[in-house]
Amino acid sequence: MWEYTDKVRDHFLNPRNVGEIDNPDGVGEVGSMACGDALKLMFTVDENERIADVKFQTFGCASAIASSSALTEMIMGKSVGEAEKITNDDIAAYLGGLPKEKMHCSVMGKDALKKAILHYRGLEEPEIDGNIVCECFGVTDKAIETSVRDNKLQYVEEVTNYIKAGGGCGQCHDAIREIVGRVYKKAEASPEPKRKMTNIEKIKLIEETLEREIKPALEKDGGSIELVDVDGTSVYVKLIGTCATCAASELTLKNYVEEKLREFVSPDLVVEEVKQ
């Protein structure tokens, strides 16, 4: 289970400044719904070059929404120059800390703010710097190197936590280790502790297992299933159609869905139903 601070919970359950601004002075968009997180940040500036209004729209997890909400409060009333100095660590600190697996949410906020300020100043976004290393999330070697250096990262899993690189298919892990080693002027990165599956990898594997192994069987009986959330070892799902009203739904979840996910994903997973 993620350990969220009270402030993270508050900003997730009661997000500030959600919405859109007509004719904003600055707009920054990062991420994509295909990758699991997306953020659009908008602001207006007054005659003193201070941020007069700010709004956001976020698609993502609790940490992504909370980080976006916190960022809007942090920059409201600040000059553009002051806002430009805010880092992802500042966003996390404002929230009382984020789980290490969720630091990429604060990075997303920082990147959206940077793009919005470029837009406000009428500057083009710089061309992609470096070569794409992580094809799944479009992360370059330069971006990985910067994140490793700025945040003192040493392992692939830490890089994934901050910028998602390596959180998809995993084919770039060796390249990430080489970059980490280069930053620290070693032949290769420090030996990693036995690596656990990242949350992004886990969610992707769960979704694949649902589509391939579980949904076809349920659909034969007029039902289906949707993934709602993954929190540590807990998998929250919603039953659909006949499965939602079936008297044996609990047996289906525990004796079929849970067993399949334990077989194909991880033996410690526990499936829980979300009724809406």
N, C-alpha and C positions, 0 to 999 in steps of 0.2 A: 504494500500500500504506500502511495506517496504521502509524505508528511508535509502538508500545506500549512502555512502560517494563517492566523486569523485574518490578516490583511489580504492575503491571496484569496481566501474564501470570500471575503467581503467584496473585493473587486470583481470576482467571478459571478457571484450571486447578484450584485448590485453594480454593474459596470457603469462608469461615468462617461458622459459625452459620446454615446453611441449614435450614429446616424451619418448624414451627409450634409455638406455645405454647398449651397449654390454659389458658383463662381469663386472657388477657393483661390487663394494666392499661391498655395503650395500643395502639391499632391504627391504622395509616394506610395507605390504598390510593390509588395514583395510576396514571395511564395506563390503557391498555387493549390487549389483544392485537390488536384491530383496527387500532390505530395503530402496532403494532410493538414497543412496550415497555410493561411493566406491572410494578409493584412493590407487594408487601404487606409492611409492616414491623410487627413486634410486639415489645413489651417488657413486663417486669415490674419493679416498683419495691419496694425493701425499706423497712424502717421509718424509714430516714434519708433517704428520697426519692432514693435512688441507684438507677440502673438495674442490676438484679441479673442479668437474663437478657434476651437479644435474639435474635430470629430473623428471617429474611427469606425470601421467595419471589419470584423475579424471572423474568419472561419477557422476553428481549431479547438484545442482542448482548453481546460480550465486555466492552465498557466498562460496560454496564448492570449486568452481574453483578459485575464487579470493584468498581464504585462502591458497590453495595449491600453487598458483603462488607466493604469498607473502612469504610463507615459504621458497621456493627455493632461493629467493633473500636474505632472512635473513641469511641462513646458508652458502651461497656461500663464500668461502675463510676463513671461520671460522675453528678453530680446532674442532675435534669431541667432545672434552670436553666442549668447548664453546657452540656448537650447542645443546648439551645434556641439557643445562640449560634453553633453550627456552620453555616458557609455552604457553598455549592456549591464555592467556590474552595478552602475548607479540604479538602474531599473530594478534589478534583483534586490539590492540593498533597501530600496524604498519599500519593497514588499516584505521585508523581514527575511529575505532569502528565498531561493527556489531549489527544489530537488535538482541534483546535478544532472539528472536525465532530462530536465526541462529547461536548461540554460539556453537552448537554441531559441526559446520563445522570447527571451529578453534581447537576444541578438537580432531577431526578426524586427522588434520594435526599433532598435538602433538603426538598422538598415533602412527601414521605411522613413524614419525621420531624416536620414541623410539624403534620400532621394527627394523628399518633399522640399528640403532646403535648396537642393540643386534646381528643382523646378521653379521655386520662388525667385531664384537669382537668374533664371533664364539660361542656365547652363545645361549642356547636354550631359547625360550620364556617360561616364568613361567607358570605352570599349572593354570587353572582357579582357582582364589582365591575366595572362598565363594560359596554360593548357588545361582542359577539362580532365580531371582525375576521376571524380565520382559522376558517372553518367546518369545515375538514377536521379540525382538532385542538382546536377549541373554545377558542381563546385570545382574550382580550379586549384592548381597547385599553389598559386600565389595566395589564394584565400585561406587555404589550409595552413600554409607557412605563417601567415599573419596571425591567425587564430592561435596556433601553437605557441608562437612567440609572446603574444600579448597576454595570453591566459595561462602560460606555463604548463601546457598540456604535454603529457608523456605517452599516452596510450591511444590506440584507435578508438576505443570506447569513449574516451574523453572528448576526442575530436567530434565524434558523432553527437554527443550530448550538446555540444556548442553550435555546430553548423550542419548537422545531419549527414555530413559526408561519411560514407561507409555504412549507412543505416539501411540500405536497400539490399541489393543482391550480394554484396560483400566482395565482389571481384577486385575492388580497389584497395583492400586492406593492406596488401604488401606495399603498394605505392605510398599509402599514408604513412606506414612505418618508416619507409625510406626518407620521406620528407621530415618526419619527426627527428630521425637520426641526423639529418643534414642540419637542422636548426641547432641541435646540441653538439654539432661537429663530432658525431660518432659514426662509426661504420654503419650502424643500424640503431633502431630505437631500443630503449631499455627492455629487457625481457618482460613481457606482459603477464599479469596474473591470469589464471585461467579465465578466459573471457566468457561472460554471460551473454546471452542473446539480448540485443538492444530492444527497447520497447517498440521501435519502428519495425525491426525485423519480426518481432513477435506478432504484432498486429497484422503485418503482411501475410505471415504464414497462417494465422488464424483465418483471415479472410479467404485465402486460397483453399484451406481445408473445408471451410463452410461451403464454398462454391463447388468444389470437386467431390467431396465425400458425403456431405450432409444434406444440402438443399435438394439434390435430385431425389433422394429417398423420401423426404418430407413432402415434396411437391406431388409425388405419386398419390398421396392421400389427401390432396387439396390444401396442404399447409406450406409453411415456409418459415424462415428464421432470418433475423437481421442482427448484425453486431452493433451494439450501442456504445460500449466503452470497454477498455482494458485497463485495469488498475492493479499493478503488481501481478499476482497470480490469479486474480479474480477476473473472469470474463463475463460481462453483462450482455445479455441477449434479449431480444423481443421475439416472441412467437407470433406467427401470423396465420390467418385463415383458420382451418379446422384445428390446427395445433394449439391455437390460443384458447379454445373452448374445450379441448379434449380432457376428459377426466384423468387420463394417463399422462398428462403433459410433464409432470414431475419425473415420471419414469423415463420419458423420452429424453429429458434434459440430462439426467444423471447416468442412465444406462446406455444411452446412444451418443448424444452430442458431446457430453463430457469425456466419455471414453475415447471417442474419435479424436478429440482435440489433445487428449493426453497421449494418444498413440502417435499422432503426426506432428505435434508441436512441442509439448513439454509435459512430463508426468505429474507436475505439481499444480496444474491448472484446475480451478474450481469454477463451474458454470452457475451463474445466478440469473434468474429471470427478472426482467424489468417489465412491469405491467403498466401500460399507459392507456 
